[in-house]
Amino acid sequence: MAIPADRNTYGYLSEHHSFGETEDAAGEYAEELAAEMLATTLNVEFDPDRSWDEKKQIYRLSNKIVRTANVTQSAVGDKRGLWTTVIASAVLIFD
């Protein structure tokens, strides 16, 4: 998810499905995706390498500070080819 510092502005919730990625790699990609999609909806330019502030752990989108976070789950599939299923939900609470 990408959450702007301005509480009067909406954020963005992204979803990412992958195969063969670590939990950390998938989570980082999902955060970057959410920040990029939020930038698109706000009509501001986004370059993940230039927008990320490593020290403060935030994205800066055209002088708008955006905090990102992820909830990621990974699994190792069954060696016999059985499926692994995930169910996810999000609850949005408006103040």
All heavy atoms as an XYZ file, in Angstrom:
747
protein
N       0.835     -1.174      0.000
C       0.000      0.000      0.000
C       0.877      1.234      0.000
O       2.000      1.206      0.484
C      -0.935     -0.013      1.195
C      -0.267      0.166      2.536
S      -1.449      0.039      3.876
C      -0.655     -1.231      4.808
N       0.346      2.298     -0.584
C       1.024      3.593     -0.614
C       0.096      4.598      0.062
O      -1.045      4.766     -0.348
C       1.317      4.013     -2.045
N       0.594      5.233      1.119
C      -0.227      6.130      1.929
C       0.401      7.521      1.925
O       1.504      7.701      2.437
C      -0.324      5.617      3.379
C      -0.831      4.182      3.392
C      -1.190      6.529      4.222
C      -0.627      3.478      4.705
N      -0.286      8.534      1.357
C       0.255      9.898      1.362
C       0.253     10.497      2.774
O      -0.577     10.134      3.611
C      -0.708     10.676      0.464
C      -1.491      9.650     -0.277
C      -1.506      8.434      0.586
N       1.188     11.405      3.009
C       1.243     12.090      4.304
C       0.011     12.966      4.505
O      -0.456     13.136      5.632
C       2.510     12.929      4.395
N      -0.526     13.511      3.420
C      -1.731     14.335      3.484
C      -2.944     13.424      3.677
O      -3.332     12.689      2.779
C      -1.882     15.141      2.195
C      -3.123     16.027      2.181
O      -3.884     16.035      3.182
O      -3.338     16.710      1.167
N      -3.549     13.460      4.853
C      -4.669     12.564      5.183
C      -5.930     12.869      4.381
O      -6.872     12.091      4.392
C      -4.984     12.646      6.679
C      -3.820     12.317      7.591
C      -3.577     10.876      7.775
N      -4.662     10.292      8.554
C      -4.841      9.007      8.691
N      -4.027      8.173      8.124
N      -5.843      8.539      9.401
N      -5.982     14.002      3.689
C      -7.136     14.339      2.859
C      -7.023     13.757      1.447
O      -7.917     13.935      0.637
C      -7.308     15.858      2.773
C      -7.642     16.447      4.124
O      -8.441     15.891      4.870
N      -6.998     17.547      4.467
N      -5.909     13.105      1.156
C      -5.676     12.504     -0.148
C      -5.764     10.989     -0.015
O      -5.328     10.420      0.976
C      -4.265     12.896     -0.659
O      -4.153     14.306     -0.640
C      -4.027     12.386     -2.047
N      -6.320     10.352     -1.019
C      -6.449      8.897     -0.976
C      -5.113      8.225     -1.245
O      -4.196      8.808     -1.807
C      -7.480      8.417     -2.002
C      -7.191      8.848     -3.410
C      -6.330      8.123     -4.219
C      -7.756     10.011     -3.922
C      -6.046      8.527     -5.503
C      -7.482     10.426     -5.214
C      -6.623      9.675     -6.000
O      -6.348     10.083     -7.270
N      -5.009      6.978     -0.855
C      -3.819      6.174     -1.095
C      -4.095      5.130     -2.155
O      -5.075      5.224     -2.896
N      -3.233      4.123     -2.228
C      -3.395      3.083     -3.231
C      -3.008      1.732     -2.636
O      -2.038      1.620     -1.897
C      -2.523      3.370     -4.455
C      -3.066      2.718     -5.692
C      -3.890      3.407     -6.566
C      -2.785      1.388     -5.979
C      -4.416      2.815     -7.691
C      -3.301      0.779     -7.091
C      -4.114      1.493     -7.953
O      -4.645      0.892     -9.062
N      -3.796      0.728     -2.965
C      -3.566     -0.641     -2.512
C      -3.286     -1.487     -3.740
O      -4.100     -1.521     -4.665
C      -4.814     -1.151     -1.778
C      -4.772     -2.542     -1.177
C      -3.748     -2.584     -0.055
C      -6.143     -2.911     -0.647
N      -2.131     -2.131     -3.802
C      -1.789     -2.955     -4.961
C      -1.755     -4.431     -4.568
O      -1.719     -4.782     -3.396
C      -0.438     -2.534     -5.551
O       0.610     -2.930     -4.697
N      -1.724     -5.251     -5.592
C      -1.696     -6.697     -5.410
C      -0.667     -7.257     -6.389
O      -0.562     -6.796     -7.521
C      -3.092     -7.220     -5.729
C      -3.259     -8.688     -5.677
C      -4.684     -9.101     -6.025
O      -5.539     -8.231     -6.251
O      -4.921    -10.304     -6.070
N       0.109     -8.233     -5.951
C       1.153     -8.808     -6.808
C       1.192    -10.315     -6.602
O       1.254    -10.792     -5.474
C       2.498     -8.167     -6.454
C       3.674     -8.806     -7.095
N       3.831     -8.888     -8.466
C       4.768     -9.393     -6.572
C       4.968     -9.499     -8.735
N       5.554     -9.809     -7.608
N       1.135    -11.045     -7.687
C       1.262    -12.509     -7.655
C       2.564    -12.868     -8.360
O       2.837    -12.351     -9.436
C       0.106    -13.177     -8.421
C      -1.233    -12.774     -7.934
N      -1.932    -13.501     -7.006
C      -2.008    -11.711     -8.222
C      -3.079    -12.913     -6.768
N      -3.145    -11.813     -7.496
N       3.336    -13.737     -7.784
C       4.600    -14.095     -8.427
C       4.898    -15.575     -8.213
O       4.210    -16.265     -7.448
C       5.739    -13.236     -7.881
O       5.963    -13.532     -6.518
N       5.934    -16.012     -8.867
C       6.393    -17.386     -8.740
C       7.912    -17.361     -8.637
O       8.573    -16.701     -9.447
C       5.960    -18.215     -9.957
C       6.461    -19.625     -9.921
C       5.800    -20.582     -9.168
C       7.595    -19.985    -10.615
C       6.256    -21.888     -9.124
C       8.065    -21.282    -10.571
C       7.394    -22.234     -9.830
N       8.461    -18.012     -7.642
C       9.905    -18.105     -7.516
C      10.577    -16.896     -6.893
O      11.796    -16.791     -6.936
N       9.812    -15.983     -6.314
C      10.386    -14.813     -5.651
C      10.408    -15.021     -4.145
O       9.547    -15.699     -3.606
C       9.542    -13.557     -5.923
C       9.836    -12.870     -7.204
C       9.094    -11.549     -7.296
O       7.926    -11.465     -6.915
O       9.707    -10.598     -7.785
N      11.372    -14.391     -3.494
C      11.383    -14.411     -2.040
C      10.282    -13.488     -1.522
O       9.785    -12.626     -2.249
C      12.730    -13.926     -1.478
O      12.905    -12.554     -1.832
C      13.885    -14.774     -1.991
N       9.945    -13.652     -0.272
C       8.935    -12.802      0.361
C       9.367    -11.332      0.326
O       8.562    -10.449      0.029
C       8.722    -13.273      1.799
C       7.550    -12.658      2.493
C       7.252    -13.338      3.821
O       7.332    -14.577      3.909
O       6.946    -12.603      4.768
N      10.640    -11.071      0.601
C      11.145     -9.689      0.589
C      11.067     -9.068     -0.804
O      10.646     -7.921     -0.953
C      12.583     -9.629      1.103
C      12.685     -9.869      2.601
O      11.673     -9.685      3.304
O      13.784    -10.229      3.065
N      11.485     -9.813     -1.814
C      11.465     -9.288     -3.186
C      10.032     -9.004     -3.640
O       9.755     -7.959     -4.237
C      12.138    -10.268     -4.146
N       9.112     -9.904     -3.344
C       7.712     -9.709     -3.728
C       7.109     -8.515     -2.993
O       6.377     -7.718     -3.577
C       6.902    -10.968     -3.443
N       7.425     -8.362     -1.702
C       6.910     -7.244     -0.918
C       7.439     -5.908     -1.411
O       6.689     -4.939     -1.522
N       8.739     -5.849     -1.712
C       9.319     -4.605     -2.221
C       8.705     -4.235     -3.570
O       8.421     -3.064     -3.830
C      10.833     -4.744     -2.359
C      11.552     -4.706     -1.033
C      13.052     -4.871     -1.171
O      13.592     -4.641     -2.283
O      13.693     -5.230     -0.176
N       8.496     -5.230     -4.434
C       7.895     -4.961     -5.739
C       6.469     -4.431     -5.572
O       6.069     -3.481     -6.238
C       7.885     -6.227     -6.598
C       7.264     -5.993     -7.949
C       7.997     -5.436     -8.987
C       5.925     -6.300     -8.172
C       7.425     -5.194    -10.219
C       5.340     -6.064     -9.404
C       6.098     -5.518    -10.423
O       5.505     -5.275    -11.636
N       5.700     -5.034     -4.666
C       4.323     -4.597     -4.436
C       4.276     -3.162     -3.910
O       3.408     -2.379     -4.306
C       3.616     -5.544     -3.472
N       5.208     -2.794     -3.026
C       5.264     -1.421     -2.517
C       5.593     -0.434     -3.638
O       4.967      0.620     -3.750
C       6.319     -1.300     -1.414
C       5.902     -1.927     -0.112
C       6.911     -1.683      0.989
O       7.500     -0.576      1.041
O       7.114     -2.583      1.814
N       6.587     -0.789     -4.457
C       6.957      0.075     -5.578
C       5.791      0.210     -6.558
O       5.523      1.293     -7.074
C       8.173     -0.513     -6.288
C       8.746      0.375     -7.350
C      10.015     -0.220     -7.922
O      10.982     -0.417     -7.155
O      10.029     -0.473     -9.139
N       5.092     -0.886     -6.799
C       3.933     -0.867     -7.688
C       2.841      0.049     -7.152
O       2.258      0.841     -7.887
C       3.395     -2.292     -7.863
C       2.224     -2.487     -8.797
C       2.603     -2.106    -10.219
C       1.772     -3.949     -8.749
N       2.563     -0.019     -5.854
C       1.542      0.835     -5.243
C       1.934      2.304     -5.357
O       1.105      3.158     -5.694
C       1.318      0.458     -3.780
N       3.202      2.616     -5.098
C       3.669      4.009     -5.196
C       3.573      4.509     -6.640
O       3.149      5.634     -6.895
C       5.102      4.131     -4.685
N       3.950      3.651     -7.593
C       3.879      4.044     -9.004
C       2.436      4.254     -9.454
O       2.127      5.217    -10.155
C       4.534      2.973     -9.871
C       4.547      3.318    -11.330
C       5.292      2.286    -12.170
O       5.652      1.215    -11.648
O       5.504      2.576    -13.353
N       1.535      3.379     -9.034
C       0.134      3.516     -9.422
C      -0.491      4.746     -8.773
O      -1.298      5.439     -9.398
C      -0.625      2.242     -9.084
C      -0.141      1.066     -9.912
S      -0.869     -0.477     -9.425
C      -2.031     -0.696    -10.750
N      -0.119      5.037     -7.541
C      -0.609      6.251     -6.890
C      -0.109      7.485     -7.642
O      -0.866      8.427     -7.883
C      -0.179      6.301     -5.426
C      -0.591      7.545     -4.651
C      -2.107      7.715     -4.635
C      -0.045      7.489     -3.233
N       1.160      7.481     -8.026
C       1.713      8.603     -8.789
C       0.953      8.794    -10.091
O       0.673      9.929    -10.497
C       3.198      8.363     -9.071
N       0.581      7.698    -10.745
C      -0.174      7.775    -11.993
C      -1.537      8.408    -11.766
O      -1.973      9.276    -12.527
C      -0.341      6.370    -12.604
O       0.949      5.820    -12.845
C      -1.117      6.414    -13.897
N      -2.235      8.009    -10.699
C      -3.559      8.577    -10.428
C      -3.480     10.044    -10.011
O      -4.414     10.803    -10.237
C      -4.327      7.779     -9.349
O      -3.598      7.826     -8.134
C      -4.545      6.346     -9.782
N      -2.349     10.447     -9.407
C      -2.155     11.842     -9.009
C      -1.545     12.671    -10.143
O      -1.329     13.869     -9.985
C      -1.249     11.926     -7.775
C      -1.785     11.287     -6.493
C      -0.724     11.316     -5.402
C      -3.055     11.977     -6.037
N      -1.236     11.998    -11.265
C      -0.667     12.646    -12.441
C       0.672     13.323    -12.139
O       0.917     14.457    -12.534
C      -1.655     13.643    -13.057
C      -1.314     13.938    -14.500
O      -0.721     13.101    -15.182
N      -1.676     15.121    -14.970
N       1.537     12.607    -11.395
C       2.889     13.092    -11.120
C       3.892     12.061    -11.634
O       3.594     10.881    -11.724
C       3.127     13.368     -9.614
C       2.231     14.466     -9.120
C       2.961     12.128     -8.780
N       5.081     12.524    -11.974
C       6.113     11.618    -12.474
C       6.653     10.758    -11.351
O       6.734     11.185    -10.203
C       7.243     12.422    -13.109
C       6.832     13.061    -14.403
C       8.019     13.267    -15.324
O       9.040     12.594    -15.149
O       7.879     14.102    -16.211
N       7.041      9.528    -11.727
C       7.558      8.599    -10.728
C       8.742      7.844    -11.303
O       8.646      7.226    -12.353
C       6.468      7.611    -10.305
C       6.947      6.586     -9.306
C       7.120      6.931     -7.985
C       7.220      5.291     -9.691
C       7.561      6.009     -7.053
C       7.655      4.346     -8.764
C       7.827      4.708     -7.447
N       9.865      7.919    -10.638
C      11.043      7.115    -10.945
C      11.429      6.456     -9.630
O      11.879      7.135     -8.713
C      12.174      7.999    -11.469
C      13.440      7.210    -11.760
O      13.525      6.009    -11.403
O      14.366      7.794    -12.343
N      11.247      5.133     -9.518
C      11.480      4.489     -8.218
C      12.885      4.701     -7.665
O      13.068      4.799     -6.460
C      11.214      3.007     -8.489
C      11.173      2.852     -9.954
C      10.865      4.186    -10.542
N      13.878      4.810     -8.551
C      15.250      5.013     -8.071
C      15.474      6.424     -7.545
O      16.178      6.618     -6.566
C      16.242      4.710     -9.194
C      16.189      3.245     -9.612
O      15.942      2.397     -8.741
O      16.370      2.974    -10.809
N      14.864      7.416     -8.183
C      15.042      8.800     -7.742
C      14.044      9.200     -6.658
O      14.303     10.106     -5.878
C      14.913      9.745     -8.934
C      16.109      9.645     -9.851
C      16.181     10.691    -10.948
N      15.237     11.757    -10.875
C      14.418     12.108    -11.866
N      14.410     11.446    -12.990
N      13.601     13.128    -11.730
N      12.887      8.556     -6.609
C      11.847      8.941     -5.657
C      12.049      8.345     -4.263
O      11.527      8.849     -3.287
C      10.469      8.518     -6.181
O      10.184      9.163     -7.395
N      12.777      7.235     -4.159
C      12.952      6.534     -2.884
C      13.994      7.232     -2.023
O      15.107      7.498     -2.455
C      13.370      5.093     -3.146
C      13.643      4.289     -1.920
C      14.836      3.785     -1.521
C      12.690      3.880     -0.920
N      14.681      3.095     -0.338
C      13.392      3.148      0.046
C      11.327      4.091     -0.769
C      12.757      2.599      1.158
C      10.700      3.546      0.341
C      11.405      2.809      1.288
N      13.632      7.545     -0.806
C      14.551      8.132      0.171
C      14.951      7.017      1.127
O      14.206      6.687      2.052
C      13.866      9.278      0.913
C      14.814     10.016      1.857
O      15.804      9.408      2.325
O      14.549     11.190      2.129
N      16.103      6.411      0.889
C      16.558      5.244      1.663
C      16.661      5.554      3.152
O      16.261      4.772      3.988
C      17.918      4.778      1.133
C      18.465      3.553      1.829
C      17.691      2.289      1.519
O      17.233      2.138      0.377
O      17.531      1.456      2.431
N      17.189      6.736      3.475
C      17.397      7.101      4.872
C      16.075      7.202      5.636
O      15.952      6.733      6.754
C      18.158      8.429      4.951
C      18.518      8.839      6.354
C      19.337     10.118      6.349
C      19.689     10.523      7.761
N      20.422     11.791      7.784
N      15.078      7.808      5.003
C      13.793      8.011      5.676
C      12.779      6.910      5.378
O      11.702      6.898      5.952
C      13.212      9.371      5.279
C      14.067     10.523      5.768
C      13.425     11.844      5.459
C      14.300     12.971      5.976
N      13.745     14.278      5.682
N      13.131      5.998      4.445
C      12.257      4.883      4.084
C      10.891      5.369      3.581
O       9.853      4.848      3.978
C      12.075      3.919      5.268
C      13.364      3.265      5.719
C      13.846      2.188      4.770
O      13.135      1.242      4.524
N      15.016      2.370      4.215
N      10.898      6.382      2.721
C       9.667      6.925      2.143
C       9.895      7.226      0.661
O      11.031      7.344      0.213
C       9.207      8.233      2.841
C      10.314      9.297      2.776
C       8.738      7.976      4.252
C       9.899     10.666      3.269
N       8.810      7.338     -0.082
C       8.867      7.814     -1.458
C       8.485      9.287     -1.467
O       7.653      9.723     -0.688
C       7.862      7.057     -2.346
C       8.328      5.695     -2.764
C       7.866      4.561     -2.124
C       9.212      5.539     -3.818
C       8.282      3.304     -2.519
C       9.636      4.296     -4.221
C       9.176      3.176     -3.575
O       9.587      1.933     -3.960
N       9.089     10.030     -2.370
C       8.726     11.430     -2.578
C       8.173     11.546     -3.994
O       8.888     11.319     -4.956
C       9.934     12.347     -2.410
C      10.449     12.379     -0.998
C      11.629     13.354     -0.878
N      12.182     13.313      0.449
C      11.732     14.028      1.474
N      10.715     14.834      1.316
N      12.291     13.932      2.653
N       6.889     11.866     -4.104
C       6.235     12.024     -5.395
C       5.898     13.483     -5.586
O       4.956     13.988     -4.981
C       4.943     11.195     -5.468
C       5.046      9.708     -5.168
C       3.671      9.070     -5.219
C       5.972      9.050     -6.158
N       6.686     14.180     -6.394
C       6.441     15.588     -6.685
C       6.186     16.378     -5.396
O       5.168     17.026     -5.228
C       5.254     15.723     -7.636
O       5.060     17.045     -8.010
N       7.114     16.261     -4.443
C       7.045     16.917     -3.131
C       5.920     16.408     -2.234
O       5.609     17.017     -1.231
C       6.959     18.439     -3.278
C       8.210     18.994     -3.901
O       9.303     18.477     -3.664
N       8.063     20.024     -4.696
N       5.289     15.313     -2.606
C       4.291     14.674     -1.740
C       4.956     13.451     -1.119
O       5.424     12.570     -1.819
C       3.062     14.256     -2.551
C       2.304     15.413     -3.144
C       1.147     14.886     -3.961
C       0.251     15.984     -4.418
N       0.715     16.739     -5.537
N       5.012     13.397      0.185
C       5.650     12.275      0.868
C       4.661     11.115      0.949
O       3.509     11.292      1.342
C       6.133     12.686      2.270
C       7.203     13.759      2.139
C       6.653     11.485      3.043
C       7.642     14.366      3.447
N       5.125      9.930      0.573
C       4.279      8.741      0.564
C       4.985      7.631      1.336
O       6.132      7.300      1.058
C       4.007      8.270     -0.883
C       3.213      6.988     -0.893
C       3.290      9.359     -1.660
N       4.280      7.074      2.315
C       4.799      5.937      3.077
C       4.239      4.673      2.451
O       3.073      4.625      2.063
C       4.361      6.044      4.539
C       4.927      4.949      5.425
C       4.537      5.163      6.871
N       3.105      5.147      7.079
C       2.383      4.041      7.266
N       2.955      2.877      7.260
N       1.094      4.119      7.479
N       5.057      3.651      2.332
C       4.587      2.381      1.789
C       4.772      1.280      2.816
O       5.606      1.372      3.716
C       5.350      1.998      0.503
O       6.737      1.904      0.791
C       5.103      2.999     -0.604
N       3.972      0.253      2.677
C       4.073     -0.923      3.540
C       3.519     -2.108      2.770
O       2.805     -1.945      1.785
C       3.287     -0.705      4.833
N       3.857     -3.298      3.212
C       3.306     -4.493      2.571
C       3.063     -5.585      3.588
O       3.689     -5.617      4.639
C       4.228     -4.981      1.446
C       5.485     -5.649      1.959
O       5.450     -6.785      2.401
N       6.609     -4.944      1.910
N       2.141     -6.441      3.253
C       1.888     -7.667      3.996
C       2.053     -8.777      2.966
O       1.287     -8.849      2.006
C       0.462     -7.697      4.597
C       0.205     -9.010      5.294
C       0.257     -6.523      5.530
N       3.083     -9.580      3.125
C       3.437    -10.565      2.109
C       3.501    -11.952      2.729
O       3.983    -12.114      3.841
C       4.811    -10.218      1.488
O       4.769     -8.873      1.044
C       5.147    -11.129      0.344
N       3.032    -12.912      1.975
C       3.116    -14.312      2.408
C       3.668    -15.125      1.258
O       3.248    -14.955      0.118
C       1.735    -14.837      2.800
C       1.734    -16.281      3.264
C       2.559    -16.478      4.518
O       2.350    -15.802      5.512
N       3.509    -17.382      4.479
N       4.596    -16.001      1.538
C       5.119    -16.892      0.508
C       4.982    -18.329      0.994
O       4.823    -18.585      2.185
C       6.579    -16.565      0.190
O       7.379    -16.814      1.326
N       5.045    -19.247      0.061
C       4.906    -20.655      0.410
C       5.750    -21.492     -0.542
O       6.000    -21.101     -1.679
C       3.450    -21.090      0.308
N       6.191    -22.628     -0.070
C       6.868    -23.608     -0.914
C       5.824    -24.644     -1.272
O       5.202    -25.241     -0.394
C       8.057    -24.250     -0.167
C       8.682    -25.338     -1.016
C       9.075    -23.190      0.208
N       5.610    -24.825     -2.564
C       4.569    -25.737     -3.036
C       4.894    -27.202     -2.778
O       6.042    -27.585     -2.534
N       3.892    -28.010     -2.869
C       4.016    -29.453     -2.686
C       4.841    -30.051     -3.830
O       4.642    -29.695     -4.997
C       2.608    -30.071     -2.660
C       2.656    -31.541     -2.333
O       2.716    -31.880     -1.144
O       2.649    -32.353     -3.292
N       5.754    -30.937     -3.520
C       6.627    -31.528     -4.540
C       5.864    -32.410     -5.525
O       6.342    -32.690     -6.610
C       7.737    -32.327     -3.866
C       8.719    -31.450     -3.129
C       9.794    -32.243     -2.456
C      10.684    -31.272     -1.697
N      11.734    -31.924     -0.967
N       4.663    -32.840     -5.141
C       3.863    -33.684     -6.037
C       2.985    -32.853     -6.966
O       2.212    -33.392     -7.734
C       2.990    -34.633     -5.215
C       3.822    -35.612     -4.383
C       2.972    -36.336     -3.391
N       2.546    -35.338     -2.390
C       1.610    -35.532     -1.495
N       0.955    -36.650     -1.450
N       1.305    -34.581     -0.643
N       3.103    -31.515     -6.891
C       2.360    -30.649     -7.796
C       0.998    -30.219     -7.280
O       0.213    -29.660     -8.033
N       0.706    -30.466     -5.997
C      -0.567    -30.018     -5.447
C      -0.548    -28.501     -5.314
O       0.497    -27.879     -5.160
C      -0.826    -30.677     -4.088
C      -0.903    -32.206     -4.102
C      -1.055    -32.731     -2.680
C      -2.055    -32.680     -4.967
N      -1.712    -27.886     -5.348
C      -1.834    -26.429     -5.318
C      -1.681    -25.857     -3.914
O      -2.033    -26.491     -2.930
C      -3.201    -26.007     -5.862
C      -3.321    -26.206     -7.322
C      -3.706    -27.350     -7.969
C      -3.029    -25.270     -8.339
N      -3.678    -27.182     -9.310
C      -3.273    -25.898     -9.582
C      -2.594    -23.962     -8.339
C      -3.094    -25.262    -10.790
C      -2.424    -23.322     -9.548
C      -2.665    -23.971    -10.753
N      -1.199    -24.630     -3.858
C      -1.181    -23.846     -2.631
C      -2.129    -22.680     -2.870
O      -2.025    -21.981     -3.872
C       0.234    -23.309     -2.322
O       1.107    -24.418     -2.156
C       0.237    -22.461     -1.080
N      -3.091    -22.487     -1.975
C      -4.106    -21.452     -2.159
C      -3.966    -20.391     -1.081
O      -3.688    -20.704      0.069
C      -5.523    -22.073     -2.091
O      -5.623    -23.061     -3.103
C      -6.583    -21.033     -2.300
N      -4.180    -19.144     -1.480
C      -4.125    -18.016     -0.552
C      -5.400    -17.211     -0.677
O      -5.896    -16.981     -1.772
C      -2.918    -17.109     -0.871
C      -2.920    -15.883      0.013
C      -1.622    -17.869     -0.741
N      -5.933    -16.794      0.447
C      -7.080    -15.896      0.473
C      -6.648    -14.644      1.216
O      -6.085    -14.720      2.302
C      -8.302    -16.540      1.186
C      -8.747    -17.787      0.415
C      -9.430    -15.541      1.317
C      -9.812    -18.577      1.107
N      -6.875    -13.494      0.607
C      -6.463    -12.230      1.212
C      -7.657    -11.275      1.234
O      -8.532    -11.346      0.393
C      -5.313    -11.616      0.430
N      -7.641    -10.398      2.221
C      -8.692     -9.376      2.281
C      -8.092     -8.093      2.845
O      -7.050     -8.116      3.491
C      -9.862     -9.836      3.157
O      -9.463     -9.935      4.498
N      -8.742     -6.994      2.558
C      -8.312     -5.706      3.085
C      -9.544     -4.989      3.610
O     -10.619     -5.049      3.011
C      -7.653     -4.865      1.996
N      -9.411     -4.338      4.741
C     -10.492     -3.571      5.330
C     -10.058     -2.114      5.355
O      -9.015     -1.779      5.916
C     -10.817     -4.049      6.757
C     -11.898     -3.196      7.379
C     -11.211     -5.523      6.751
N     -10.823     -1.268      4.703
C     -10.503      0.157      4.665
C     -11.413      0.889      5.638
O     -12.636      0.771      5.565
C     -10.695      0.695      3.252
C      -9.923     -0.061      2.164
C     -10.277      0.459      0.794
C      -8.437      0.020      2.405
N     -10.839      1.640      6.558
C     -11.593      2.355      7.565
C     -11.412      3.854      7.327
O     -10.290      4.347      7.283
C     -11.133      1.981      8.982
C     -11.330      0.473      9.201
C     -11.883      2.799     10.029
C     -10.744     -0.039     10.482
N     -12.507      4.558      7.155
C     -12.460      5.994      6.927
C     -12.790      6.732      8.210
O     -13.737      6.398      8.890
C     -13.454      6.376      5.828
C     -13.165      5.716      4.513
C     -13.818      4.555      4.150
C     -12.228      6.251      3.645
C     -13.541      3.932      2.949
C     -11.955      5.637      2.446
C     -12.607      4.476      2.098
N     -11.982      7.742      8.523
C     -12.230      8.539      9.741
C     -13.245      9.608      9.443
O     -13.193     10.315      8.524
C     -10.954      9.233     10.187
C      -9.876      8.234     10.560
O      -9.676      7.271      9.825
O      -9.206      8.448     11.579
